[in-house]
């Protein structure tokens, strides 16, 4: 979205109130939430012409310089908390309202894994670990896969044992990446890293890396390795999901992706998928699987990762439970 689009969107959201704006925010990605939040926080007044262009139904009541909300900071805070909850919103609020930017790290999210790996491969493993916990888990996995095995194992171990990122650590990270952040004791400790984060990254790395990394961690700390394994959810674990959960997952994925992902998987898993589709759709999927020739293992793993993304997204939204791996109970 360009700058004008961000500004117009921010004006619209600030005009409809916290409750409605929060509902809109729930459908946006983290990057979109951050960009819109930052734009909203900067807007103080809007001239009448601009309001007419964005909200024509407000033109009769808008003054030449209309203040959209009495307290911008309070509005942004209220919207983010309503949309994301206190825990998720806390760190983002600090970055937007207190000006505590980690734009150096944010910039990495737009780079390809090869570029990021090249940038950080010579940094200390603790620095690499602290950087990767800020990225999406699939991107972090791709980056880790491009590092040498010894570094990869060391970094995963450190990710699993991180219990938060202190303000001075954030400042150091951004100094390494962009030299633009000065740190502050007002910045809250961010709940990043930990066993769940390490397990999520490992999930995206593929079976070839999973076992060697877990074996390396097990040599250092057998209990920690077990905790990571307990948090992992693989493609084969789909068979443990409830039928309703499988149905929700199937709505999120394309048939061709599912066909490739099911190649070579246990028959029980395929049957689990078939029974949660219409009979016609199941028959078509079976025919596609039978008629499709050999598929590269890397292609199968790629499509399985995409499906796992949908599974985790639904789990994070509370729409499905990942069986015993979820702490939430359903009644």
N, C-alpha and C positions, 0 to 999 in steps of 0.2 A: 504494500500500500504506500502511495506517495505521500508527501508532506501535507498536501491539500486534503487528501482523503482522510488522513489521520486527524487533522483539525476538524473537518466536518463531522467525522464520526464521534470525536470527543464532545463537540457541541451538542450533538444529538443526544448522547448518553447523559450528559450533564443536565439536559433539559427535561428528561423523562423521569428523573428521580432515582433514588438509590435502589429501591426494590426492583424496578424494571431494568435498570442498568445492570444490576447484579445478575439477573436472568440472562441477559445478553452475554455477559462475560463468561458464563458457564460453557458457552459454545465456542469460545476462542482458545487458541493455543497459548502457551505461556509467553511466547514472543509477542503475540498480538496484545495480550493483557498488559505486558510491560510497556510496550510502545504507546498504547492508548492511555494507560495510567500516567505515564510521563507527560503526554500531551495535555491531558486533563489538568494535571497539577500546574502546568505553565499558564493556562488560560485564566485571565482575571476578568476581562470585559470583552464584549463582542459588539461591534457596531450594528446598527439596524439593518443595513443592507446585507450583511453576512447572515444575520438571523433570518431575514426574509428568504434568502437562498436556501438555507438548511431546513428551517422550520416555518413554512409559509403560514401555518395556522397560528403561529405566535406573533406574526407581524403587527397585528392590531394592538397588542399589549406591550410590545418591546419598545423600550426607550432608546435614545440615540446610543447610549452606552449602557447596555443591560448587564447587570451582574447575574450570572446564571445560578450561582449558589452562594450562600452567605460565607461558607468556609470551605475553600477548595480542598485543603488537606483533609478535613473531616469527611468530606464527600468521597474523596478517593479512598480513604481508609475504610469507610463504611461499605462502599461498593466491593472492594477487594475481599474484605472479611466475609461479607454475605455470599459472595460468589465462590470463594476458595476455602473458607474456614480460617480460624485464627492461626493455626500452625502453618499452613501453606502460605497464607497472606503475609505473615509477619516479616519474613526476610525481604519479600518483594516491596512491602511498604517502606521499609528502611531504605532500600535502594532508590525508590522513587522520590519519597518525600524528604529524606535526609540528604539526598544527593550523593549517596554512597554507591557510586557506579562501579561495576566490575566489567566495564565495556571491553577490556582486553580479553577476558574469558568469554564474554558474550560473542566477541568477534570470532572465536574459534568455532562456534556453532554453525557458522556459515562456510567454513572451510572443509575441503575434502579430507578424509582420514590420512592420506599420504602426506599432505602438507602439514597437518597438525603433528603427525608422528615425527616428521623431520624437524619441526620446531622444538619439540620437547624431549627428543630421545636422549640428549646429553645432560638433561637436568637430573637432579637428585630424585630417586624413586618417590620420596615423600612429597616433593613438589609435583611430580607427575600424578601421583594419587590424588592430591588435593585439587588439581586441575580437572581430572577426569570425573570426579564426583559432581562437578557443576554441569556436565554435559549430559545429553540423552544417553541412556544406557546402550542403545544399539550403536551410537556413534563412538562411545567410549570403547566398546568391544572391538569395533573395526580398527580403532587406533592401537589398542593393545595388541591386536593380531599382527601389527606391523613392527612391533618391538621384539628384540631378541628374547629368547625364552627366560633367561635368568632375570632380566629386567621385568618381564611380564609377570612372572611369579611373585617377585618382590613387591611390585605395585599392587597386585590383587590382595596380597597379604596385608599391606598397609591400608588399602581401602576398607577391608573387612574390620580393621581395628580402629578406624577413625570414629570418634564419637561426637564430632562437631568441628566447625571451622571457626577459629577465634578471629577477632577483628584484625589483629596484627598479621595473621596468616593471610587473610584476604588482601591486605595491603601488599604483602610480599609477593603474592601470586600476580597481582596486577602490575607490580614493578617489573616482574620477570617478563610479562607479556606486553605491557603497553606503557609503563612508566607514567601512569596518569592518576593513580590512586594513593591517597596519603593516610588512610586508616583513621579510625576514630573509636574512642571507648564508648561512644553512643551506639555503635553498631552491635546488634544482637549476635550471639553465637548462632550459627546456622546449623540446623540438624541435618547434616549431609554425611554421606559415607555410612559405614557400618556393615553388618553381615548381610542385611537385605539388599543393600546397594551392590555389594560384591557378587551376591548370587544372581542379581538381575543382569549384571554385566556378563557374567559367565554364561548365562542362558543364551546370550546373543553370540557367543564366540564359537559355538559349534563343538561337537563331541571330541574332535581331535585335540583341541586346546583344553577342554574342560578337565579331562582326567589328569593330564600332566600337571596342570596348575593346582588341582585339588590335592594331588599326591605330594607336591612340593609344600603346600600349606600344612598337610597332615604331618609331615616330618617335623615341622616347627611347632604345631599345636593341633593334636588330633581332635580335641573337643571343638576347636574353632572350625576345622574342616567339616565336621559333622553338622554344626550349626548352619554352615553355608549350604551344604547339601539339602538340609531340611527345608531351606527357603527356596530352593530351585524348583522351577516348573518347566518341564520339557514338553515337546510336542506329544510324546507318548502319554503324558499325564492327562491329555484331553479325555482319555477314556474314563477318568475318574470324575469328570464333571457331570453334574446333573443334566438331564435331558433339556430342561429349560435353558440352562447355560449354553449348551451346544447350539440350540436354536438361535440364541442371541448372537453367538459368534458367527454362525453361518450367514446371518444378515449383513455382517460386516465385510465379507470377503467375496472375491470374484470366483466363479466356478473354475476358470482355467488355473488360477492360483491353487485352489483346493485340489484339483486333479494332479498337479505336479507334486504338491506337498504329500499326497497320500501314496505316491510311488514308493514301494518297498516297505511300507509300514505294516505292522501286524494286522491280520485280517479282522481281529476283534475291534480294532480302532476304526477301520473302514466301516464295519457293520454298525458301530455306534453312530457314525455320521449318517449312514443311509437311513437309519430308523428315525432320525430327526429331520428328514426331508420328506417332501411329498413323494409318493410312489413314482410319479413320472420323472421328477428331478433325480431321484435315486437311480432309476434305470439309465437315464442319460449319463450320469456320472460314472456308473459302472461301465457303460459302453465306451466312454472317453478313456477310462483307465485301461481297458483291454486293448483299445485300438492304438493308444499312444506308444510309440517306440521307446527305446532306452533314453533315459534322462540323466544328465550329469548329476552326480551327488551334490555338487556345489549349487546347482539350480534348485534341487529339492530342499537343501538346507536354507537357501535364500527365501523360498516361499514359506517354509515352515516358520522362519523368523518373522515374516510379515504377519502370519496368522497369530503368532504368539504376541505380537504387538497389540493386535486387536483384543486378545484375551486379557492382557494386562491392563489395557485401557478400560475395558469393561469392569475389571476387578477393582481398579482404582476409583471408578465412578460409583462403586457399590452395587452394580447391576448383577454381578455374579460373584460366587465365592469359589476360591480355588481349593476347595476341600479342606483337609486338615491343615493346610499351609496358611489359612486365613485365621486371624484372631477374632473376626467378627462372627457373631452367631446370628442365625436367621430363624424366625419363628413364623 
